[in-house]
Amino acid sequence: MVATLTSKGQITLPKAIRDRLGMEAGDRLDFRVGNDGELHGKLVKGGILRLAGIARPDDGRPRTLAEMDQAIALEAAETRG
């Protein structure tokens, strides 16, 4: 598939690729250029939206500060890849 770069430096990811990856609004792609000059990408699901519900777990009790810190640290580690 071919995508065209606009004058604003934007590319629309073809729908077939978005569907194949199961992408949704808020998802991100982390791009890397390999030593071979090939473009590689990694899907990052939801970004900050993955933290939704961090304030209250399923049992309804408030999360502890330690639990919130742990969830944020895990998200940061996954984002850095």
Z-matrix of the N, CA and C atoms (Angstrom, degrees):
N
C 1 1.442
C 2 1.526 1 109.16
N 3 1.305 2 114.74 1 150.10
C 4 1.452 3 120.96 2 -179.23
C 5 1.520 4 109.00 3 -120.22
N 6 1.323 5 116.66 4 136.91
C 7 1.462 6 122.69 5 174.08
C 8 1.527 7 106.70 6 -123.16
N 9 1.320 8 116.44 7 145.95
C 10 1.459 9 121.70 8 -177.19
C 11 1.520 10 110.76 9 -105.02
N 12 1.315 11 116.48 10 135.41
C 13 1.454 12 122.88 11 177.27
C 14 1.526 13 108.87 12 -79.14
N 15 1.325 14 116.83 13 128.27
C 16 1.465 15 120.75 14 179.03
C 17 1.527 16 110.16 15 -83.08
N 18 1.325 17 116.17 16 170.98
C 19 1.463 18 120.59 17 178.15
C 20 1.524 19 111.64 18 -65.03
N 21 1.324 20 117.83 19 -18.45
C 22 1.467 21 122.41 20 177.52
C 23 1.531 22 112.07 21 -90.13
N 24 1.335 23 116.79 22 3.80
C 25 1.462 24 120.61 23 179.08
C 26 1.509 25 113.63 24 79.62
N 27 1.326 26 118.11 25 22.83
C 28 1.459 27 121.79 26 -177.58
C 29 1.523 28 110.81 27 -109.26
N 30 1.310 29 115.25 28 149.94
C 31 1.464 30 122.50 29 175.95
C 32 1.521 31 107.30 30 -129.51
N 33 1.321 32 115.95 31 136.07
C 34 1.456 33 120.34 32 173.38
C 35 1.515 34 107.89 33 -90.94
N 36 1.316 35 116.39 34 122.93
C 37 1.457 36 121.27 35 177.66
C 38 1.523 37 107.95 36 -73.27
N 39 1.324 38 118.04 37 124.47
C 40 1.467 39 120.02 38 -177.67
C 41 1.535 40 111.93 39 -55.27
N 42 1.323 41 115.25 40 143.89
C 43 1.466 42 122.06 41 -177.47
C 44 1.527 43 111.83 42 -56.57
N 45 1.317 44 117.06 43 -39.31
C 46 1.466 45 119.79 44 -179.74
C 47 1.530 46 111.34 45 -59.45
N 48 1.321 47 117.02 46 -37.61
C 49 1.468 48 120.75 47 178.43
C 50 1.522 49 110.00 48 -71.92
N 51 1.350 50 117.32 49 -44.78
C 52 1.470 51 120.31 50 177.90
C 53 1.521 52 110.58 51 -57.79
N 54 1.331 53 116.60 52 -42.98
C 55 1.469 54 120.69 53 179.66
C 56 1.526 55 111.10 54 -65.55
N 57 1.325 56 117.05 55 -43.52
C 58 1.464 57 120.92 56 -178.53
C 59 1.523 58 111.48 57 -62.13
N 60 1.338 59 115.99 58 -36.95
C 61 1.468 60 120.61 59 179.42
C 62 1.523 61 112.61 60 -83.24
N 63 1.335 62 117.10 61 -9.84
C 64 1.467 63 120.11 62 -177.84
C 65 1.515 64 111.78 63 69.80
N 66 1.327 65 116.62 64 33.65
C 67 1.466 66 120.76 65 -176.18
C 68 1.516 67 111.52 66 -73.64
N 69 1.326 68 114.64 67 146.29
C 70 1.463 69 122.98 68 177.52
C 71 1.519 70 108.12 69 -132.58
N 72 1.324 71 116.05 70 165.52
C 73 1.464 72 120.81 71 176.80
C 74 1.525 73 109.35 72 -54.29
N 75 1.315 74 116.85 73 135.09
C 76 1.468 75 121.92 74 -179.42
C 77 1.512 76 113.65 75 96.21
N 78 1.345 77 117.64 76 -17.26
C 79 1.456 78 120.05 77 176.50
C 80 1.525 79 109.13 78 -70.67
N 81 1.318 80 116.18 79 155.64
C 82 1.457 81 121.22 80 -179.76
C 83 1.523 82 109.64 81 -130.44
N 84 1.322 83 116.01 82 159.58
C 85 1.454 84 121.95 83 172.90
C 86 1.520 85 108.23 84 -115.88
N 87 1.316 86 116.01 85 131.64
C 88 1.455 87 122.38 86 177.61
C 89 1.529 88 106.33 87 -101.90
N 90 1.341 89 117.15 88 112.57
C 91 1.463 90 121.97 89 -176.45
C 92 1.513 91 111.82 90 -97.38
N 93 1.326 92 115.36 91 144.93
C 94 1.458 93 123.47 92 173.99
C 95 1.529 94 107.42 93 -138.60
N 96 1.323 95 116.30 94 144.83
C 97 1.459 96 121.09 95 173.25
C 98 1.520 97 106.60 96 -106.84
N 99 1.329 98 115.85 97 119.51
C 100 1.453 99 121.01 98 -179.09
C 101 1.512 100 111.86 99 -73.52
N 102 1.328 101 116.23 100 167.50
C 103 1.462 102 121.73 101 177.69
C 104 1.519 103 111.79 102 -59.96
N 105 1.329 104 115.72 103 -23.67
C 106 1.461 105 120.92 104 179.44
C 107 1.532 106 112.00 105 -83.20
N 108 1.352 107 117.12 106 1.39
C 109 1.459 108 121.52 107 -179.75
C 110 1.521 109 113.50 108 83.41
N 111 1.330 110 117.31 109 0.29
C 112 1.463 111 121.14 110 179.99
C 113 1.519 112 110.01 111 -83.14
N 114 1.322 113 114.86 112 144.63
C 115 1.458 114 121.92 113 178.73
C 116 1.523 115 109.09 114 -88.76
N 117 1.326 116 115.45 115 130.68
C 118 1.459 117 121.71 116 178.66
C 119 1.522 118 107.42 117 -123.23
N 120 1.314 119 116.74 118 142.11
C 121 1.456 120 120.19 119 179.53
C 122 1.513 121 111.57 120 -133.60
N 123 1.319 122 114.98 121 151.53
C 124 1.466 123 121.35 122 178.19
C 125 1.522 124 107.86 123 -130.75
N 126 1.312 125 116.22 124 130.32
C 127 1.452 126 121.53 125 178.43
C 128 1.520 127 109.56 126 -74.83
N 129 1.324 128 115.76 127 131.52
C 130 1.465 129 122.44 128 176.13
C 131 1.522 130 105.82 129 -116.48
N 132 1.321 131 116.76 130 105.78
C 133 1.463 132 121.40 131 -173.97
C 134 1.515 133 112.54 132 -72.08
N 135 1.309 134 115.55 133 122.42
C 136 1.449 135 123.93 134 165.61
C 137 1.509 136 119.72 135 68.61
N 138 1.303 137 119.69 136 -15.51
C 139 1.451 138 119.87 137 -179.94
C 140 1.511 139 112.33 138 53.11
N 141 1.307 140 115.47 139 -131.67
C 142 1.463 141 121.65 140 -176.47
C 143 1.532 142 112.11 141 -61.96
N 144 1.339 143 116.41 142 -24.52
C 145 1.460 144 119.35 143 179.66
C 146 1.522 145 111.98 144 -63.77
N 147 1.342 146 117.14 145 -20.58
C 148 1.464 147 119.75 146 177.87
C 149 1.517 148 111.29 147 -66.05
N 150 1.337 149 117.06 148 -17.83
C 151 1.460 150 120.21 149 -179.82
C 152 1.526 151 112.43 150 -84.73
N 153 1.339 152 116.72 151 -1.45
C 154 1.462 153 120.04 152 179.41
C 155 1.524 154 109.22 153 -54.85
N 156 1.289 155 116.76 154 136.35
C 157 1.455 156 121.43 155 179.37
C 158 1.516 157 114.02 156 86.18
N 159 1.315 158 117.41 157 2.70
C 160 1.460 159 120.02 158 -178.20
C 161 1.532 160 111.63 159 -63.53
N 162 1.331 161 116.99 160 -29.26
C 163 1.459 162 119.69 161 -176.38
C 164 1.520 163 112.74 162 -72.38
N 165 1.319 164 117.47 163 -28.78
C 166 1.466 165 120.31 164 179.49
C 167 1.520 166 110.56 165 -137.93
N 168 1.319 167 116.90 166 118.91
C 169 1.462 168 119.47 167 175.05
C 170 1.525 169 110.71 168 -72.65
N 171 1.308 170 116.46 169 176.68
C 172 1.463 171 121.85 170 -177.02
C 173 1.522 172 113.83 171 -58.85
N 174 1.333 173 117.70 172 -27.45
C 175 1.459 174 119.50 173 -178.48
C 176 1.532 175 113.07 174 -81.38
N 177 1.368 176 117.21 175 -1.02
C 178 1.460 177 121.28 176 173.85
C 179 1.517 178 115.69 177 88.16
N 180 1.328 179 118.38 178 -13.11
C 181 1.466 180 119.75 179 -178.77
C 182 1.525 181 109.12 180 -76.04
N 183 1.321 182 118.21 181 153.18
C 184 1.467 183 119.82 182 174.99
C 185 1.531 184 110.29 183 -67.10
N 186 1.322 185 116.72 184 143.63
C 187 1.472 186 120.35 185 176.44
C 188 1.528 187 108.63 186 -75.06
N 189 1.320 188 114.25 187 150.61
C 190 1.464 189 119.22 188 175.06
C 191 1.524 190 108.66 189 -78.59
N 192 1.312 191 116.33 190 161.40
C 193 1.451 192 121.12 191 176.82
C 194 1.536 193 110.29 192 -59.88
N 195 1.317 194 116.99 193 -38.25
C 196 1.463 195 121.26 194 178.91
C 197 1.528 196 110.95 195 -62.71
N 198 1.341 197 117.42 196 -40.73
C 199 1.467 198 120.81 197 178.21
C 200 1.531 199 110.87 198 -64.42
N 201 1.335 200 117.33 199 -41.28
C 202 1.463 201 120.63 200 178.79
C 203 1.522 202 110.63 201 -66.38
N 204 1.336 203 117.23 202 -42.55
C 205 1.466 204 120.76 203 178.20
C 206 1.527 205 110.83 204 -60.34
N 207 1.323 206 116.19 205 -41.23
C 208 1.462 207 120.79 206 -179.54
C 209 1.534 208 110.38 207 -64.51
N 210 1.334 209 117.99 208 -44.21
C 211 1.463 210 121.58 209 179.70
C 212 1.528 211 111.29 210 -63.28
N 213 1.318 212 116.82 211 -41.02
C 214 1.464 213 121.07 212 178.83
C 215 1.524 214 110.30 213 -66.45
N 216 1.321 215 117.52 214 -41.70
C 217 1.460 216 121.19 215 179.04
C 218 1.526 217 111.12 216 -63.56
N 219 1.339 218 117.30 217 -40.49
C 220 1.458 219 120.53 218 177.97
C 221 1.524 220 111.02 219 -63.76
N 222 1.327 221 117.78 220 -43.31
C 223 1.465 222 121.89 221 178.24
C 224 1.517 223 110.43 222 -62.18
N 225 1.318 224 117.34 223 -43.44
C 226 1.466 225 121.05 224 179.71
C 227 1.527 226 110.81 225 -63.35
N 228 1.315 227 117.77 226 -41.42
C 229 1.467 228 121.65 227 180.00
C 230 1.519 229 110.58 228 -65.48
N 231 1.334 230 118.37 229 -40.92
C 232 1.455 231 121.84 230 178.94
C 233 1.519 232 111.19 231 -67.86
N 234 1.315 233 117.10 232 -36.35
C 235 1.468 234 121.53 233 -179.82
C 236 1.524 235 110.21 234 -67.02
N 237 1.341 236 116.46 235 -40.08
C 238 1.469 237 120.08 236 179.06
C 239 1.511 238 111.87 237 -70.45
N 240 1.357 239 115.81 238 -23.20
C 241 1.463 240 121.39 239 178.33
C 242 1.461 241 112.43 240 69.65
